[in-house]
Amino acid sequence: MSTFNSADIAAFNGGVWVFCEQRQGTMMPTSFELISEGRKLADELGTKLYGILLGHNIEGIAKELGGYGADKVLVCESPLLAVYNTDAYAKVICDVIEDLKPAAFLIGATNIGRDL
């Protein structure tokens, strides 16, 4: 178990983040549900709501998330992310968390979400 001092906790001010799951270029319904719930949490915390979307040729579907309350969507686009792979997706997500330090990170309880 890790412990954090107040300086460490203060570093986690990067908003509420939601892993937005897509399959073959189609957004999964759980992504929209999580964005809606994440919006409520972000509002309570007085912070922004961000989505993170991984895949290939997915830039167009990212726009759908704004209508559900996302302030911004980070699109991680690569042919290596075209098909879900635990190691590749976990690496990208961990790097984003380390760099941007979200206050909360939400992942759906789908097969992919539970694997991550």
PyMOL commands that set and color helices and strands:
alter all, ss='L'
color gray80, all
select helices_A, chain A and resi 6-11+29-45+59-68+79-81+86-100+111-115
alter helices_A, ss='H'
color red, helices_A
select strands_A, chain A and resi 16-20+22-23+26-27+49-55+72-77+104-106
alter strands_A, ss='S'
color yellow, strands_A
deselect
rebuild
show_as cartoon
